[in-house]
Amino acid sequence: MQKRKQYTQQFKFKVALEAARGVKTINQIASENSLHPNQVSQWKKQLLDEGPTLFNGQQGRQQQQQVAQEAELYEQIGRLKMELEWLKKKAATFA
């Protein structure tokens, strides 16, 4: 079994910045760095999304973690509501 490649943060940043500049196409950047174009696109999107909060330091990271945790909790609430409705329908058929 082949181990996955792990890239450094500096390499990811360099590739994402090059993609964000738009001088070369994503396919060109991917082939030059032996990457899949989807990976380059993903890194570029991450750079553009997190760019404004990049220099917020620890407070920015905490805020990102809180937003991610809230999204996860809302998702879990939605799943539980759906399960509850399904159980109510099934219980009604037995009653």
C-alpha positions in Angstrom: 0.0 0.0 0.0 1.3 3.4 -1.0 1.4 6.2 1.6 -0.3 9.5 0.7 1.9 12.4 0.0 1.8 15.2 2.6 2.7 18.7 1.5 4.1 21.5 3.6 2.0 24.6 4.4 4.5 26.7 2.5 4.2 24.5 -0.6 0.4 24.6 -0.4 0.4 28.4 0.0 2.8 28.8 -2.9 0.6 26.7 -5.2 -2.6 28.4 -4.1 -1.2 31.9 -4.5 0.1 31.0 -8.0 -3.4 29.7 -8.8 -5.1 32.8 -7.4 -2.9 35.1 -9.4 -4.4 33.7 -12.6 -1.2 33.9 -14.7 -1.3 30.2 -15.5 -4.2 27.9 -15.7 -4.9 25.5 -12.8 -4.1 22.6 -15.1 -0.7 24.0 -15.9 0.1 24.6 -12.3 -1.1 21.1 -11.4 1.1 19.4 -14.1 4.2 21.5 -13.1 3.8 20.4 -9.5 2.6 16.8 -10.1 -0.7 17.5 -8.5 -4.3 16.8 -9.4 -6.1 20.0 -10.7 -8.9 19.4 -8.0 -6.3 19.7 -5.3 -5.0 23.0 -6.7 -8.5 24.3 -6.9 -9.2 23.2 -3.3 -6.1 25.0 -2.0 -7.0 28.1 -4.0 -10.5 28.2 -2.6 -9.2 27.7 0.9 -6.7 30.6 0.5 -9.4 32.9 -0.9 -11.9 31.9 1.8 -9.5 32.2 4.7 -7.6 35.2 3.4 -9.4 37.9 5.3 -9.0 36.1 8.6 -5.4 35.1 7.9 -3.9 37.8 10.1 -6.4 37.7 13.0 -4.1 35.3 14.9 -5.5 33.2 17.7 -8.8 35.0 18.0 -9.5 34.3 14.3 -8.8 30.6 14.7 -11.1 30.4 17.7 -13.8 32.1 15.8 -13.4 29.7 12.8 -13.5 26.7 15.2 -16.7 28.1 16.8 -18.4 28.6 13.4 -17.4 25.0 12.4 -18.7 23.6 15.6 -22.0 25.5 15.3 -22.4 24.1 11.7 -21.7 20.6 12.9 -24.3 21.0 15.8 -27.0 22.4 13.5 -26.4 19.5 11.1 -26.7 17.0 14.0 -30.0 18.8 15.1 -31.4 18.4 11.6 -30.5 14.7 11.5 -32.1 14.1 14.9 -35.3 15.9 13.9 -35.5 13.8 10.8 -35.1 10.6 12.8 -37.7 11.8 15.3 -40.2 12.4 12.6 -39.5 9.0 11.0 -39.9 7.3 14.4 -43.2 9.2 15.0 -44.6 8.0 11.6 -43.5 4.4 12.3 -45.0 4.5 15.9 -48.3 5.8 14.5 -48.6 2.7 12.3 -48.3 0.4 15.3 -50.7 2.3 17.5 
